[in-house]
Amino acid sequence: MDAVLQAMANAADLPPADQIAQYEAAHQTLRETLATIDQA
C-alpha cells in the first residue's frame, strides 16, 4: 500500500499524459492486492 500511495504522490509532479500511466499502474496493483485478500 505504501508503494502505491507514494507512486500516486509522485504522479502529481508528472505531466498529465504521464500521470495516467501511473494511476493505471496503481489501480492494477490495488486490484491484484484485493484479489489476493479475497482468495485468503
mmCIF entry with sequence, helices, sheets and N, C-alpha, C, O atoms, coordinates in Angstrom:
data_MODEL
# 
_entry.id   MODEL 
# 
_entity.id                         1 
_entity.type                       polymer 
_entity.pdbx_number_of_molecules   1 
# 
_entity_poly.entity_id                      1 
_entity_poly.type                           'polypeptide(L)' 
_entity_poly.nstd_linkage                   no 
_entity_poly.nstd_monomer                   no 
_entity_poly.pdbx_seq_one_letter_code       MDAVLQAMANAADLPPADQIAQYEAAHQTLRETLATIDQA 
_entity_poly.pdbx_seq_one_letter_code_can   MDAVLQAMANAADLPPADQIAQYEAAHQTLRETLATIDQA 
_entity_poly.pdbx_strand_id                 A 
# 
loop_
_entity_poly_seq.entity_id 
_entity_poly_seq.num 
_entity_poly_seq.mon_id 
_entity_poly_seq.hetero 
1 1  MET n 
1 2  ASP n 
1 3  ALA n 
1 4  VAL n 
1 5  LEU n 
1 6  GLN n 
1 7  ALA n 
1 8  MET n 
1 9  ALA n 
1 10 ASN n 
1 11 ALA n 
1 12 ALA n 
1 13 ASP n 
1 14 LEU n 
1 15 PRO n 
1 16 PRO n 
1 17 ALA n 
1 18 ASP n 
1 19 GLN n 
1 20 ILE n 
1 21 ALA n 
1 22 GLN n 
1 23 TYR n 
1 24 GLU n 
1 25 ALA n 
1 26 ALA n 
1 27 HIS n 
1 28 GLN n 
1 29 THR n 
1 30 LEU n 
1 31 ARG n 
1 32 GLU n 
1 33 THR n 
1 34 LEU n 
1 35 ALA n 
1 36 THR n 
1 37 ILE n 
1 38 ASP n 
1 39 GLN n 
1 40 ALA n 
# 
_struct_asym.id          A 
_struct_asym.entity_id   1 
# 
loop_
_struct_conf.conf_type_id 
_struct_conf.id 
_struct_conf.pdbx_PDB_helix_id 
_struct_conf.beg_label_comp_id 
_struct_conf.beg_label_asym_id 
_struct_conf.beg_label_seq_id 
_struct_conf.pdbx_beg_PDB_ins_code 
_struct_conf.end_label_comp_id 
_struct_conf.end_label_asym_id 
_struct_conf.end_label_seq_id 
_struct_conf.pdbx_end_PDB_ins_code 
_struct_conf.beg_auth_comp_id 
_struct_conf.beg_auth_asym_id 
_struct_conf.beg_auth_seq_id 
_struct_conf.end_auth_comp_id 
_struct_conf.end_auth_asym_id 
_struct_conf.end_auth_seq_id 
_struct_conf.pdbx_PDB_helix_class 
_struct_conf.details 
_struct_conf.pdbx_PDB_helix_length 
HELX_P HELX_P1 AA1 ASP A 2  ? ALA A 11 ? ASP A 2  ALA A 11 1 ? 10 
HELX_P HELX_P2 AA2 PRO A 16 ? GLN A 39 ? PRO A 16 GLN A 39 1 ? 24 
# 
_struct_conf_type.id          HELX_P 
_struct_conf_type.criteria    ? 
_struct_conf_type.reference   ? 
# 
loop_
_atom_site.group_PDB 
_atom_site.id 
_atom_site.type_symbol 
_atom_site.label_atom_id 
_atom_site.label_alt_id 
_atom_site.label_comp_id 
_atom_site.label_asym_id 
_atom_site.label_entity_id 
_atom_site.label_seq_id 
_atom_site.pdbx_PDB_ins_code 
_atom_site.Cartn_x 
_atom_site.Cartn_y 
_atom_site.Cartn_z 
_atom_site.occupancy 
_atom_site.B_iso_or_equiv 
_atom_site.pdbx_formal_charge 
_atom_site.auth_seq_id 
_atom_site.auth_comp_id 
_atom_site.auth_asym_id 
_atom_site.auth_atom_id 
_atom_site.pdbx_PDB_model_num 
ATOM 1   N N  . MET A 1 1  ? 0.816   -1.199  0.000   1.00 0.00 ? 1  MET A N  1 
ATOM 2   C CA . MET A 1 1  ? 0.000   0.000   0.000   1.00 0.00 ? 1  MET A CA 1 
ATOM 3   C C  . MET A 1 1  ? 0.857   1.258   0.000   1.00 0.00 ? 1  MET A C  1 
ATOM 4   O O  . MET A 1 1  ? 0.561   2.218   -0.712  1.00 0.00 ? 1  MET A O  1 
ATOM 5   N N  . ASP A 1 2  ? 1.915   1.250   0.798   1.00 0.00 ? 2  ASP A N  1 
ATOM 6   C CA . ASP A 1 2  ? 2.751   2.442   0.867   1.00 0.00 ? 2  ASP A CA 1 
ATOM 7   C C  . ASP A 1 2  ? 3.349   2.778   -0.494  1.00 0.00 ? 2  ASP A C  1 
ATOM 8   O O  . ASP A 1 2  ? 3.434   3.949   -0.865  1.00 0.00 ? 2  ASP A O  1 
ATOM 9   N N  . ALA A 1 3  ? 3.762   1.757   -1.237  1.00 0.00 ? 3  ALA A N  1 
ATOM 10  C CA . ALA A 1 3  ? 4.345   1.998   -2.558  1.00 0.00 ? 3  ALA A CA 1 
ATOM 11  C C  . ALA A 1 3  ? 3.312   2.595   -3.511  1.00 0.00 ? 3  ALA A C  1 
ATOM 12  O O  . ALA A 1 3  ? 3.639   3.465   -4.318  1.00 0.00 ? 3  ALA A O  1 
ATOM 13  N N  . VAL A 1 4  ? 2.075   2.133   -3.421  1.00 0.00 ? 4  VAL A N  1 
ATOM 14  C CA . VAL A 1 4  ? 1.010   2.672   -4.275  1.00 0.00 ? 4  VAL A CA 1 
ATOM 15  C C  . VAL A 1 4  ? 0.750   4.130   -3.926  1.00 0.00 ? 4  VAL A C  1 
ATOM 16  O O  . VAL A 1 4  ? 0.614   4.968   -4.817  1.00 0.00 ? 4  VAL A O  1 
ATOM 17  N N  . LEU A 1 5  ? 0.680   4.431   -2.661  1.00 0.00 ? 5  LEU A N  1 
ATOM 18  C CA . LEU A 1 5  ? 0.438   5.815   -2.247  1.00 0.00 ? 5  LEU A CA 1 
ATOM 19  C C  . LEU A 1 5  ? 1.584   6.726   -2.676  1.00 0.00 ? 5  LEU A C  1 
ATOM 20  O O  . LEU A 1 5  ? 1.356   7.859   -3.101  1.00 0.00 ? 5  LEU A O  1 
ATOM 21  N N  . GLN A 1 6  ? 2.813   6.233   -2.563  1.00 0.00 ? 6  GLN A N  1 
ATOM 22  C CA . GLN A 1 6  ? 3.961   7.038   -2.978  1.00 0.00 ? 6  GLN A CA 1 
ATOM 23  C C  . GLN A 1 6  ? 3.955   7.260   -4.481  1.00 0.00 ? 6  GLN A C  1 
ATOM 24  O O  . GLN A 1 6  ? 4.271   8.354   -4.948  1.00 0.00 ? 6  GLN A O  1 
ATOM 25  N N  . ALA A 1 7  ? 3.599   6.232   -5.245  1.00 0.00 ? 7  ALA A N  1 
ATOM 26  C CA . ALA A 1 7  ? 3.532   6.367   -6.697  1.00 0.00 ? 7  ALA A CA 1 
ATOM 27  C C  . ALA A 1 7  ? 2.482   7.394   -7.096  1.00 0.00 ? 7  ALA A C  1 
ATOM 28  O O  . ALA A 1 7  ? 2.693   8.171   -8.028  1.00 0.00 ? 7  ALA A O  1 
ATOM 29  N N  . MET A 1 8  ? 1.367   7.399   -6.405  1.00 0.00 ? 8  MET A N  1 
ATOM 30  C CA . MET A 1 8  ? 0.317   8.374   -6.712  1.00 0.00 ? 8  MET A CA 1 
ATOM 31  C C  . MET A 1 8  ? 0.772   9.785   -6.346  1.00 0.00 ? 8  MET A C  1 
ATOM 32  O O  . MET A 1 8  ? 0.464   10.737  -7.063  1.00 0.00 ? 8  MET A O  1 
ATOM 33  N N  . ALA A 1 9  ? 1.492   9.928   -5.251  1.00 0.00 ? 9  ALA A N  1 
ATOM 34  C CA . ALA A 1 9  ? 2.009   11.239  -4.873  1.00 0.00 ? 9  ALA A CA 1 
ATOM 35  C C  . ALA A 1 9  ? 3.031   11.723  -5.888  1.00 0.00 ? 9  ALA A C  1 
ATOM 36  O O  . ALA A 1 9  ? 3.057   12.905  -6.230  1.00 0.00 ? 9  ALA A O  1 
ATOM 37  N N  . ASN A 1 10 ? 3.867   10.823  -6.370  1.00 0.00 ? 10 ASN A N  1 
ATOM 38  C CA . ASN A 1 10 ? 4.868   11.193  -7.365  1.00 0.00 ? 10 ASN A CA 1 
ATOM 39  C C  . ASN A 1 10 ? 4.214   11.574  -8.682  1.00 0.00 ? 10 ASN A C  1 
ATOM 40  O O  . ASN A 1 10 ? 4.745   12.413  -9.410  1.00 0.00 ? 10 ASN A O  1 
ATOM 41  N N  . ALA A 1 11 ? 3.089   10.983  -9.000  1.00 0.00 ? 11 ALA A N  1 
ATOM 42  C CA . ALA A 1 11 ? 2.401   11.261  -10.260 1.00 0.00 ? 11 ALA A CA 1 
ATOM 43  C C  . ALA A 1 11 ? 1.964   12.723  -10.342 1.00 0.00 ? 11 ALA A C  1 
ATOM 44  O O  . ALA A 1 11 ? 1.835   13.266  -11.439 1.00 0.00 ? 11 ALA A O  1 
ATOM 45  N N  . ALA A 1 12 ? 1.741   13.349  -9.226  1.00 0.00 ? 12 ALA A N  1 
ATOM 46  C CA . ALA A 1 12 ? 1.292   14.736  -9.218  1.00 0.00 ? 12 ALA A CA 1 
ATOM 47  C C  . ALA A 1 12 ? 2.320   15.668  -9.854  1.00 0.00 ? 12 ALA A C  1 
ATOM 48  O O  . ALA A 1 12 ? 1.965   16.734  -10.357 1.00 0.00 ? 12 ALA A O  1 
ATOM 49  N N  . ASP A 1 13 ? 3.592   15.269  -9.831  1.00 0.00 ? 13 ASP A N  1 
ATOM 50  C CA . ASP A 1 13 ? 4.649   16.095  -10.397 1.00 0.00 ? 13 ASP A CA 1 
ATOM 51  C C  . ASP A 1 13 ? 4.884   15.832  -11.881 1.00 0.00 ? 13 ASP A C  1 
ATOM 52  O O  . ASP A 1 13 ? 5.696   16.511  -12.509 1.00 0.00 ? 13 ASP A O  1 
ATOM 53  N N  . LEU A 1 14 ? 4.186   14.860  -12.441 1.00 0.00 ? 14 LEU A N  1 
ATOM 54  C CA . LEU A 1 14 ? 4.376   14.495  -13.840 1.00 0.00 ? 14 LEU A CA 1 
ATOM 55  C C  . LEU A 1 14 ? 3.411   15.258  -14.747 1.00 0.00 ? 14 LEU A C  1 
ATOM 56  O O  . LEU A 1 14 ? 2.385   15.763  -14.291 1.00 0.00 ? 14 LEU A O  1 
ATOM 57  N N  . PRO A 1 15 ? 3.748   15.334  -16.026 1.00 0.00 ? 15 PRO A N  1 
ATOM 58  C CA . PRO A 1 15 ? 2.790   15.908  -16.977 1.00 0.00 ? 15 PRO A CA 1 
ATOM 59  C C  . PRO A 1 15 ? 1.522   15.047  -17.007 1.00 0.00 ? 15 PRO A C  1 
ATOM 60  O O  . PRO A 1 15 ? 1.597   13.846  -16.752 1.00 0.00 ? 15 PRO A O  1 
ATOM 61  N N  . PRO A 1 16 ? 0.377   15.630  -17.311 1.00 0.00 ? 16 PRO A N  1 
ATOM 62  C CA . PRO A 1 16 ? -0.885  14.878  -17.292 1.00 0.00 ? 16 PRO A CA 1 
ATOM 63  C C  . PRO A 1 16 ? -0.856  13.576  -18.093 1.00 0.00 ? 16 PRO A C  1 
ATOM 64  O O  . PRO A 1 16 ? -1.423  12.577  -17.650 1.00 0.00 ? 16 PRO A O  1 
ATOM 65  N N  . ALA A 1 17 ? -0.222  13.565  -19.238 1.00 0.00 ? 17 ALA A N  1 
ATOM 66  C CA . ALA A 1 17 ? -0.180  12.351  -20.053 1.00 0.00 ? 17 ALA A CA 1 
ATOM 67  C C  . ALA A 1 17 ? 0.555   11.219  -19.334 1.00 0.00 ? 17 ALA A C  1 
ATOM 68  O O  . ALA A 1 17 ? 0.197   10.051  -19.487 1.00 0.00 ? 17 ALA A O  1 
ATOM 69  N N  . ASP A 1 18 ? 1.572   11.558  -18.558 1.00 0.00 ? 18 ASP A N  1 
ATOM 70  C CA . ASP A 1 18 ? 2.319   10.540  -17.814 1.00 0.00 ? 18 ASP A CA 1 
ATOM 71  C C  . ASP A 1 18 ? 1.604   10.134  -16.521 1.00 0.00 ? 18 ASP A C  1 
ATOM 72  O O  . ASP A 1 18 ? 1.815   9.033   -16.012 1.00 0.00 ? 18 ASP A O  1 
ATOM 73  N N  . GLN A 1 19 ? 0.774   11.008  -16.004 1.00 0.00 ? 19 GLN A N  1 
ATOM 74  C CA . GLN A 1 19 ? 0.030   10.696  -14.782 1.00 0.00 ? 19 GLN A CA 1 
ATOM 75  C C  . GLN A 1 19 ? -0.910  9.520   -15.012 1.00 0.00 ? 19 GLN A C  1 
ATOM 76  O O  . GLN A 1 19 ? -1.090  8.681   -14.129 1.00 0.00 ? 19 GLN A O  1 
ATOM 77  N N  . ILE A 1 20 ? -1.500  9.461   -16.180 1.00 0.00 ? 20 ILE A N  1 
ATOM 78  C CA . ILE A 1 20 ? -2.461  8.397   -16.484 1.00 0.00 ? 20 ILE A CA 1 
ATOM 79  C C  . ILE A 1 20 ? -1.835  7.025   -16.287 1.00 0.00 ? 20 ILE A C  1 
ATOM 80  O O  . ILE A 1 20 ? -2.428  6.151   -15.655 1.00 0.00 ? 20 ILE A O  1 
ATOM 81  N N  . ALA A 1 21 ? -0.639  6.836   -16.826 1.00 0.00 ? 21 ALA A N  1 
ATOM 82  C CA . ALA A 1 21 ? 0.043   5.547   -16.695 1.00 0.00 ? 21 ALA A CA 1 
ATOM 83  C C  . ALA A 1 21 ? 0.331   5.223   -15.232 1.00 0.00 ? 21 ALA A C  1 
ATOM 84  O O  . ALA A 1 21 ? 0.205   4.070   -14.818 1.00 0.00 ? 21 ALA A O  1 
ATOM 85  N N  . GLN A 1 22 ? 0.711   6.219   -14.453 1.00 0.00 ? 22 GLN A N  1 
ATOM 86  C CA . GLN A 1 22 ? 0.987   5.998   -13.034 1.00 0.00 ? 22 GLN A CA 1 
ATOM 87  C C  . GLN A 1 22 ? -0.280  5.583   -12.288 1.00 0.00 ? 22 GLN A C  1 
ATOM 88  O O  . GLN A 1 22 ? -0.259  4.662   -11.471 1.00 0.00 ? 22 GLN A O  1 
ATOM 89  N N  . TYR A 1 23 ? -1.379  6.274   -12.581 1.00 0.00 ? 23 TYR A N  1 
ATOM 90  C CA . TYR A 1 23 ? -2.636  5.942   -11.913 1.00 0.00 ? 23 TYR A CA 1 
ATOM 91  C C  . TYR A 1 23 ? -3.143  4.561   -12.329 1.00 0.00 ? 23 TYR A C  1 
ATOM 92  O O  . TYR A 1 23 ? -3.688  3.826   -11.505 1.00 0.00 ? 23 TYR A O  1 
ATOM 93  N N  . GLU A 1 24 ? -2.970  4.210   -13.586 1.00 0.00 ? 24 GLU A N  1 
ATOM 94  C CA . GLU A 1 24 ? -3.380  2.887   -14.043 1.00 0.00 ? 24 GLU A CA 1 
ATOM 95  C C  . GLU A 1 24 ? -2.542  1.791   -13.379 1.00 0.00 ? 24 GLU A C  1 
ATOM 96  O O  . GLU A 1 24 ? -3.075  0.743   -13.014 1.00 0.00 ? 24 GLU A O  1 
ATOM 97  N N  . ALA A 1 25 ? -1.252  2.024   -13.222 1.00 0.00 ? 25 ALA A N  1 
ATOM 98  C CA . ALA A 1 25 ? -0.384  1.049   -12.561 1.00 0.00 ? 25 ALA A CA 1 
ATOM 99  C C  . ALA A 1 25 ? -0.776  0.896   -11.087 1.00 0.00 ? 25 ALA A C  1 
ATOM 100 O O  . ALA A 1 25 ? -0.802  -0.214  -10.557 1.00 0.00 ? 25 ALA A O  1 
ATOM 101 N N  . ALA A 1 26 ? -1.074  2.003   -10.444 1.00 0.00 ? 26 ALA A N  1 
ATOM 102 C CA . ALA A 1 26 ? -1.506  1.947   -9.044  1.00 0.00 ? 26 ALA A CA 1 
ATOM 103 C C  . ALA A 1 26 ? -2.829  1.201   -8.924  1.00 0.00 ? 26 ALA A C  1 
ATOM 104 O O  . ALA A 1 26 ? -3.017  0.404   -8.005  1.00 0.00 ? 26 ALA A O  1 
ATOM 105 N N  . HIS A 1 27 ? -3.740  1.459   -9.848  1.00 0.00 ? 27 HIS A N  1 
ATOM 106 C CA . HIS A 1 27 ? -5.034  0.787   -9.844  1.00 0.00 ? 27 HIS A CA 1 
ATOM 107 C C  . HIS A 1 27 ? -4.858  -0.717  -10.015 1.00 0.00 ? 27 HIS A C  1 
ATOM 108 O O  . HIS A 1 27 ? -5.506  -1.505  -9.326  1.00 0.00 ? 27 HIS A O  1 
ATOM 109 N N  . GLN A 1 28 ? -3.987  -1.112  -10.927 1.00 0.00 ? 28 GLN A N  1 
ATOM 110 C CA . GLN A 1 28 ? -3.742  -2.533  -11.155 1.00 0.00 ? 28 GLN A CA 1 
ATOM 111 C C  . GLN A 1 28 ? -3.154  -3.188  -9.912  1.00 0.00 ? 28 GLN A C  1 
ATOM 112 O O  . GLN A 1 28 ? -3.552  -4.295  -9.549  1.00 0.00 ? 28 GLN A O  1 
ATOM 113 N N  . THR A 1 29 ? -2.220  -2.522  -9.264  1.00 0.00 ? 29 THR A N  1 
ATOM 114 C CA . THR A 1 29 ? -1.623  -3.062  -8.041  1.00 0.00 ? 29 THR A CA 1 
ATOM 115 C C  . THR A 1 29 ? -2.679  -3.239  -6.959  1.00 0.00 ? 29 THR A C  1 
ATOM 116 O O  . THR A 1 29 ? -2.695  -4.254  -6.264  1.00 0.00 ? 29 THR A O  1 
ATOM 117 N N  . LEU A 1 30 ? -3.554  -2.262  -6.816  1.00 0.00 ? 30 LEU A N  1 
ATOM 118 C CA . LEU A 1 30 ? -4.617  -2.369  -5.818  1.00 0.00 ? 30 LEU A CA 1 
ATOM 119 C C  . LEU A 1 30 ? -5.574  -3.510  -6.150  1.00 0.00 ? 30 LEU A C  1 
ATOM 120 O O  . LEU A 1 30 ? -5.999  -4.240  -5.254  1.00 0.00 ? 30 LEU A O  1 
ATOM 121 N N  . ARG A 1 31 ? -5.914  -3.670  -7.419  1.00 0.00 ? 31 ARG A N  1 
ATOM 122 C CA . ARG A 1 31 ? -6.794  -4.771  -7.831  1.00 0.00 ? 31 ARG A CA 1 
ATOM 123 C C  . ARG A 1 31 ? -6.169  -6.124  -7.502  1.00 0.00 ? 31 ARG A C  1 
ATOM 124 O O  . ARG A 1 31 ? -6.847  -7.022  -7.003  1.00 0.00 ? 31 ARG A O  1 
ATOM 125 N N  . GLU A 1 32 ? -4.873  -6.267  -7.783  1.00 0.00 ? 32 GLU A N  1 
ATOM 126 C CA . GLU A 1 32 ? -4.184  -7.519  -7.508  1.00 0.00 ? 32 GLU A CA 1 
ATOM 127 C C  . GLU A 1 32 ? -4.133  -7.795  -6.009  1.00 0.00 ? 32 GLU A C  1 
ATOM 128 O O  . GLU A 1 32 ? -4.299  -8.933  -5.571  1.00 0.00 ? 32 GLU A O  1 
ATOM 129 N N  . THR A 1 33 ? -3.903  -6.743  -5.230  1.00 0.00 ? 33 THR A N  1 
ATOM 130 C CA . THR A 1 33 ? -3.857  -6.893  -3.772  1.00 0.00 ? 33 THR A CA 1 
ATOM 131 C C  . THR A 1 33 ? -5.214  -7.323  -3.239  1.00 0.00 ? 33 THR A C  1 
ATOM 132 O O  . THR A 1 33 ? -5.298  -8.223  -2.402  1.00 0.00 ? 33 THR A O  1 
ATOM 133 N N  . LEU A 1 34 ? -6.273  -6.688  -3.716  1.00 0.00 ? 34 LEU A N  1 
ATOM 134 C CA . LEU A 1 34 ? -7.616  -7.055  -3.272  1.00 0.00 ? 34 LEU A CA 1 
ATOM 135 C C  . LEU A 1 34 ? -7.977  -8.477  -3.694  1.00 0.00 ? 34 LEU A C  1 
ATOM 136 O O  . LEU A 1 34 ? -8.638  -9.195  -2.944  1.00 0.00 ? 34 LEU A O  1 
ATOM 137 N N  . ALA A 1 35 ? -7.555  -8.886  -4.878  1.00 0.00 ? 35 ALA A N  1 
ATOM 138 C CA . ALA A 1 35 ? -7.834  -10.251 -5.333  1.00 0.00 ? 35 ALA A CA 1 
ATOM 139 C C  . ALA A 1 35 ? -7.126  -11.259 -4.433  1.00 0.00 ? 35 ALA A C  1 
ATOM 140 O O  . ALA A 1 35 ? -7.677  -12.319 -4.135  1.00 0.00 ? 35 ALA A O  1 
ATOM 141 N N  . THR A 1 36 ? -5.926  -10.941 -4.005  1.00 0.00 ? 36 THR A N  1 
ATOM 142 C CA . THR A 1 36 ? -5.183  -11.818 -3.118  1.00 0.00 ? 36 THR A CA 1 
ATOM 143 C C  . THR A 1 36 ? -5.889  -11.923 -1.758  1.00 0.00 ? 36 THR A C  1 
ATOM 144 O O  . THR A 1 36 ? -5.967  -13.002 -1.170  1.00 0.00 ? 36 THR A O  1 
ATOM 145 N N  . ILE A 1 37 ? -6.391  -10.806 -1.279  1.00 0.00 ? 37 ILE A N  1 
ATOM 146 C CA . ILE A 1 37 ? -7.116  -10.804 0.001   1.00 0.00 ? 37 ILE A CA 1 
ATOM 147 C C  . ILE A 1 37 ? -8.391  -11.649 -0.115  1.00 0.00 ? 37 ILE A C  1 
ATOM 148 O O  . ILE A 1 37 ? -8.717  -12.419 0.788   1.00 0.00 ? 37 ILE A O  1 
ATOM 149 N N  . ASP A 1 38 ? -9.102  -11.499 -1.226  1.00 0.00 ? 38 ASP A N  1 
ATOM 150 C CA . ASP A 1 38 ? -10.337 -12.247 -1.424  1.00 0.00 ? 38 ASP A CA 1 
ATOM 151 C C  . ASP A 1 38 ? -10.099 -13.752 -1.465  1.00 0.00 ? 38 ASP A C  1 
ATOM 152 O O  . ASP A 1 38 ? -10.976 -14.531 -1.092  1.00 0.00 ? 38 ASP A O  1 
ATOM 153 N N  . GLN A 1 39 ? -8.916  -14.164 -1.917  1.00 0.00 ? 39 GLN A N  1 
ATOM 154 C CA . GLN A 1 39 ? -8.601  -15.597 -2.029  1.00 0.00 ? 39 GLN A CA 1 
ATOM 155 C C  . GLN A 1 39 ? -8.226  -16.193 -0.682  1.00 0.00 ? 39 GLN A C  1 
ATOM 156 O O  . GLN A 1 39 ? -8.275  -17.410 -0.504  1.00 0.00 ? 39 GLN A O  1 
ATOM 157 N N  . ALA A 1 40 ? -7.854  -15.349 0.260   1.00 0.00 ? 40 ALA A N  1 
ATOM 158 C CA . ALA A 1 40 ? -7.404  -15.840 1.575   1.00 0.00 ? 40 ALA A CA 1 
ATOM 159 C C  . ALA A 1 40 ? -8.569  -16.307 2.413   1.00 0.00 ? 40 ALA A C  1 
ATOM 160 O O  . ALA A 1 40 ? -8.377  -16.750 3.546   1.00 0.00 ? 40 ALA A O  1 
# 
